[in-house]
Amino acid sequence: MKSDSILLILVLLIHAPLHGQSRFGLEPQKEAWIGAAAIGLALPGLLTEPEPNSRQPVTRVNAIDRSLIYRYHRDMDRISTMTTYGMLILPVVAVLPQKNKLNSWLTYGVIYSEALLLTYNSKELSKQMLSRHRPYTYFDSPQIEITDESDQSFLSGHTAAAFMSATFVAQILSGDFSTSRWKKPVILTGFSLATVTGALRVRSGNHFFSDVVAGAAIGSFYGWLIPRLHRRNTEQRTGMSLYPTLSGLMIRFSI
């Protein structure tokens, strides 16, 4: 829990500097509503104490999850954490080569932070409200100490964060960098790493297959929704438009 909070703070600090022209824009009223939604998702965890939950018999686990149940594997756990860290900084790596848009990082940073907060708070809410024991607890020798987090299997936070980041990057690249030669390779790499992260969470014994699917779904949803809510139409049917760039102003005529 503490490491999750530290990671969240680090990611929010990474995405900052300047503001400029982009297909994505910020609106105070919209940001207030999204912030309120994020706070609303966090409130149940602050106001209530989760009830202890007894582990159900393995025979009551659905057939797909039961066929993919593994003992705890420390190396797989660590690798999946590393891939998640990598996915969380993917937006920086994806935008960095696009020098003509570096002045839009504040916009990207705010949007990304909102998507990350909503994903994180939704994950925490699901773990509290839908308490589920992790796969490794079903073994007589779990190879890891049973703690308060051992019944927080649903949903996979690592997978949710990875797919949120992959989907977010796909939205940004398709919106502001649609002609970039890096677009397809970066998007493909992002979703591949997110999929690997989910597979490792299952193989490490931390999550069931359904935990990972749910994490991928919620992460992809926020990674798509938040950029779409901030997308603005920069096209004009007729007239002249001025766009600020790092080297000056660009004049564009549309007919």
Secondary structure, DSSP 8 states (H G I E B T S, - for coil): -HHHHHHHHHHHHHS-------SB---HHHHHHHHHHHHHHHHHHHH----------GGGS-HHHHHT-----HHHHHHHHHHHHHHHTHHHHHHTT-GGGGGGHHHHHHHHHHHHHHHHHHHHHHHHHS-B--GGGGSSS-SS---GGGGB-SS-HHHHHHHHHHHHHHHHHHHH-TT-TTHHHHHHHHHHHHHHHHHHHHHTTS--HHHHHHHHHHHHHHHHHHHHHTB-----SSEEEEEEETTEEEEEEE-
